Amino acid sequence: MKKAIAIFSLLFLLTQGTAMAARAGRDRMDQGMMGYGKGYDCSSLMANAKLKLTVEQAARIRALDEKYTQEIEPIREQLYGKGQELKAEWLQAEPDRGRIEALQGEAVQLQERMREKLAADRADVLKILTPEQRAHVPDDGPARVFYKPAGFGRR
């Protein structure tokens, strides 16, 4: 009996640990941790308990999120397409340097358009929040700061 309880306890702990780990990187509108994602979105703000959003604020933020998602989605698709074209050009036997530079320039322009949309989204959301709530909004900086590069031993 003790052996069965120990086995069930171990299985329970193992399955719960993997379930929590699988969910860890999926906080940005279910895009995962890798890739372009949908950029800055405000769905993470609604999960922030310190903000204490009203129902009206949450609805307005959700509406802004949907609006900007619809505006950003075509840009994301174009950027993905440019990436595929660039990869195909690099994989040719004789890659055309001019074409590669042109594709890179177009990709940079698309990234800039996306950044403009994301900045507008953030500005609109911050207009909805009160000054007290804005104090609890994280900045755009990285969540972690690494003070030294990874590697073996001293450099």
N, C-alpha and C positions, 0 to 999 in steps of 0.2 A: 504494500500500500504506500509506504514512504517513497519507494522507488518510482511509482506511478505519479505521485504528486510532484516529485522533483522533476520528472520528465515533462509533465504538463506545464509546470512553472517555467522551466527553461524554454520550452517551445513558445510559450506566451511572451516571454521577454524578448526572444529573438524576433518574433514576428512584429511586435510593437516597435522595436528599434528600427527595423527596416522600413516599416510604414512611416515612421517619423522622418527618417532620412530621405525617403522618396519624395516627401512633401516639401523638404527644406528649400529647394531651389525653384519652387513654382509659385512665387508670390507676385509676379508681375503679369497679371492677366493670363495666367497659364502659358507663358511663353518659355519657361525654364530659365536656366542661368546663362545659356550660351547663345550666340548669334546676335543679330541686331535687335531682336525683341520689338516691342511696340514703343520703345522709348519711355520717357517719363510719363507715368500715368498717376492718377490721383486715387486709384483704388487702395493703395497702401496707406493713404492719408485717412481713409475711412476706418481702417483697422487700428489707428492710433488712438488709444483710449484717453490720452492726455488732451486731445483736441476737444472732446465733448461736443461733437457736431450736432446741430439741430437737424430735424428731419428735413426741413427746407434746404439747409446747406448741403446735406448729403445728396438730395435730389438734384440740386443745381450742379454739384461737382460731378455726379454721374452723367448728367446731360452734357456737360463740357467734355468729359472723358469720351463719350460716344461721338461727339462732334469732331473732336480732334483725331480720334482713331480713324474715322472715315476719311479725313483729310490726309492723314499720314500713310494709310495703307497703300494707296497707289505709288507713293514715293518709295516705300519699302520694296514693293514689287519691282519697280524700275531699278532700284539699287541692286537688288538681287540679280536681276537680268544683266546689269552691267558687270557684276562680279563674274557671272557665268561666261559672258563674252570675253572678259579679260583673261579668265582661266583658259578658255579655248585658244585664245591668241598666244598665250605663253606656251601652250603645249604643242603648237605647230612646229614642224621641223625647222622652218625659217621664220621666227617671230618678227613681225613688222614693228620696229621701234616707234615709228610715228603713230601707228594705230594704237599701240599700248599706251603711249602718253596721252593720246586723245581720250581713250576710254577712262584712264585714271582721272583726267580732268573732269570728265562728265560725272564720274562717281563722286568726286569732291564737291561738285556743284549740287548734286542730289543730297549729299550729307549736310551741306549748308542749308538747303531748303528744309530738311527735316529738323535741324537744330532751331531754325526760326519758328517753325510750327510748335516745337516743344517749349520754347521760351514763351511764346504767346499763350500756350496752355497753362504753363506755370503762373504767368502773370495774372491771367484771368481767375485762376483758382485762388491765388493770394488775395485778390480783391474781394472774394466772397468771405474770407476768414476775418475774424476780429484781430486786433493787435495782440491780444492775449493768446489767441490760438496760433498766430504766426510765430510766436516765440517757441512753440513746440514743433514746428515744421523743420525737419532736417534739411541741411543745406545740400548742394549738389555734389559735395566732396565725397571721396571714397568712404565706405563704411569702415574699412580697416586701413591702417597706415603701417607699412612695413619700413622699418628704419634701416635695414640692411638687406642686401641681396641674399637670396638663398644660395647655398653651395656648401662645399666641404671646407672646413677649417678657415683660417685667416686668409685674407687676400693681400 
